[in-house]
Amino acid sequence: MLGLTRPTAISTFSDLRSQLFAGPSTLATQIRFASKAAGGKSRNGRDSSGKRLGVKRFGDQYVTPGSILIRQRGQTFRPGQNVGQGKDFTLYALQPGYVKFYQNKLPYPHLTLNEDSNLKSYPPVKKPRQLNQFVGIVSNKQDKLPRDERNQGRERRFWGWPREQLPPQQQQLEVEEIDLNPISQEQTSQTTTTAGNA
């Protein structure tokens, strides 16, 4: 081969190789990355445990204040009348009453639009895109939501205050028994006699 002996040819090729690849070889260096197997292999490849999401109280079911109605990710259901929303979008009851599910285009409180505005009639589908799903609580099971707050006013609740109702005759008797003048008649007669003597 070109008049070179074998040992010299090998030395020249090795010299050539060392000159071409002067730095450390990339093939020789290894990089180690962290792997999940380092923490243990018994639970790899599994999903996390379920978060127990979903509807907890259904329509026309009685709830007390603080009862969780729905656990959800995002705002699939929105809070309506007497319903609060937590930071993780959990809906809970603010007042005692019956749960009602309903749909509305407007955000809560649902104030009616002017009568001149053209309201579209939406097709009868289960979840129309234009309407949001709301959860509300009413005091009477027969009540319907959404409540027209502009015409009917806001629902007033005094469930914490005891209600005392007496028949009309008893109320009138109690009013007559109350003495409006705290000074008795004897004291008034004494004051008039002392004023007359002076």
C-alpha positions in Angstrom: 0.0 0.0 0.0 1.7 3.1 -1.2 5.0 1.7 -0.2 4.3 2.0 3.6 4.8 -0.8 5.9 1.9 -2.0 8.1 3.0 -0.6 11.5 3.6 2.8 10.1 0.3 2.9 8.3 -1.6 2.1 11.5 0.3 4.8 13.4 -0.4 7.4 10.8 -4.2 6.5 10.8 -4.3 6.7 14.5 -2.5 10.0 14.4 -5.0 11.3 11.8 -7.9 10.1 13.9 -6.5 11.8 17.0 -6.0 15.0 15.1 -9.6 15.0 13.7 -11.2 14.2 17.0 -9.0 16.3 19.4 -11.6 16.7 22.1 -13.2 14.0 24.2 -15.3 11.6 22.3 -19.0 12.1 22.5 -19.5 8.4 22.4 -17.4 7.8 25.5 -19.3 10.3 27.7 -22.6 9.3 29.2 -25.3 11.5 30.7 -27.7 10.0 33.2 -31.2 11.4 33.7 -33.5 10.9 36.6 -36.1 8.2 36.2 -39.3 7.4 38.0 -37.9 4.0 38.8 -35.5 5.6 41.2 -38.3 6.4 43.6 -39.7 2.8 43.4 -41.3 0.5 40.9 -44.4 -0.7 42.7 -46.8 2.1 41.7 -45.4 3.3 38.4 -47.7 3.5 35.4 -51.0 4.1 37.4 -53.4 7.0 37.4 -54.0 9.2 40.4 -56.9 8.4 42.7 -60.3 9.7 41.8 -61.3 13.2 43.1 -65.0 12.3 43.7 -66.3 14.9 41.3 -69.9 15.3 40.3 -73.4 16.2 41.5 -73.9 15.5 45.2 -77.5 16.8 45.7 -80.1 16.5 43.0 -83.2 18.4 42.0 -86.0 18.9 44.6 -83.7 17.5 47.3 -83.7 19.4 50.6 -80.3 20.9 51.7 -79.0 22.8 54.8 -76.6 25.7 54.7 -73.1 24.6 53.8 -74.1 21.4 52.0 -72.0 20.7 49.0 -74.2 20.6 45.8 -71.6 19.9 43.1 -67.9 19.3 42.9 -66.5 20.2 39.5 -63.5 21.3 37.5 -64.3 24.6 35.8 -67.7 26.2 35.6 -69.9 23.5 34.1 -72.6 24.6 36.5 -72.8 28.2 37.8 -74.1 29.5 41.2 -77.6 30.8 41.1 -80.0 32.0 43.9 -78.7 31.1 47.4 -75.7 29.2 46.1 -72.0 30.0 46.7 -68.9 29.0 44.8 -65.6 27.9 46.3 -62.1 28.6 44.9 -62.1 25.1 43.3 -65.5 25.8 41.7 -67.4 23.7 44.3 -71.0 24.9 44.6 -72.5 24.9 48.1 -75.8 26.0 49.7 -76.1 29.3 51.4 -79.7 28.9 52.7 -81.8 25.9 53.6 -84.3 24.9 50.9 -84.8 22.7 47.8 -82.3 22.4 45.0 -83.4 23.5 41.5 -81.4 23.1 38.2 -82.2 25.6 35.4 -80.7 27.3 32.4 -80.5 30.9 31.5 -78.6 33.1 29.1 -78.0 36.0 31.5 -75.6 35.8 34.5 -77.0 35.8 38.0 -78.9 37.8 39.2 -81.1 37.2 36.1 -82.7 40.6 35.3 -85.2 40.5 32.5 -84.5 42.3 29.3 -86.8 45.0 27.9 -89.9 43.7 26.3 -89.0 45.4 23.0 -85.8 43.3 22.6 -86.2 40.3 20.4 -85.7 37.1 22.4 -84.7 34.1 20.3 -86.5 30.9 20.8 -83.8 28.2 21.2 -84.3 24.7 19.9 -85.4 22.1 22.5 -82.1 20.4 23.1 -80.7 19.1 26.4 -77.8 21.5 26.6 -78.1 24.5 24.2 -74.8 26.3 23.7 -76.3 29.8 24.3 -77.6 28.9 27.8 -75.6 28.5 30.9 -76.6 25.9 33.5 -77.3 27.2 37.0 -78.1 25.7 40.4 -80.3 27.5 42.8 -82.1 27.0 46.1 -85.8 27.9 46.8 -87.7 27.9 50.1 -90.8 26.2 48.7 -90.6 23.0 46.6 -93.1 24.3 44.1 -91.2 27.5 43.3 -89.6 27.8 39.8 -86.3 29.3 38.9 -85.1 31.6 37.4 -86.9 34.1 39.5 -87.7 37.4 37.8 -86.1 39.7 40.3 -86.9 42.9 38.4 -90.6 42.3 38.6 -90.9 40.1 41.7 -88.0 41.4 43.8 -85.3 39.5 45.6 -86.4 36.6 47.8 -86.4 37.7 51.4 -85.5 35.1 54.1 -85.7 35.4 57.8 -85.2 31.7 58.6 -83.1 32.5 61.6 -85.7 34.8 63.3 -88.5 33.1 65.1 -91.9 33.9 63.5 -94.6 34.7 66.0 -98.1 34.8 64.6 -101.1 35.4 66.9 -104.8 35.4 65.9 -106.0 39.0 65.2 -108.2 39.0 68.4 -105.3 38.2 70.7 -103.1 40.9 69.1 -105.8 43.5 69.7 -106.2 42.4 73.4 -102.4 42.6 73.9 -102.4 46.2 72.5 -105.2 47.2 74.9 -103.3 45.7 77.9 -100.2 47.8 77.3 -100.4 51.0 79.3 -99.1 53.7 77.1 -98.7 56.2 79.9 -96.2 54.9 82.5 -97.2 57.4 85.2 -100.2 56.1 87.1 -103.3 58.2 87.8 -102.5 58.5 91.5 -99.2 60.2 90.7 -100.9 62.6 88.3 -103.5 63.6 91.0 -100.7 64.3 93.5 -98.8 66.5 91.1 -102.0 68.6 90.4 -102.7 69.1 94.1 -99.1 70.2 94.8 -99.2 72.6 91.9 -102.6 74.0 93.1 -101.2 74.6 96.7 -98.2 76.5 95.4 
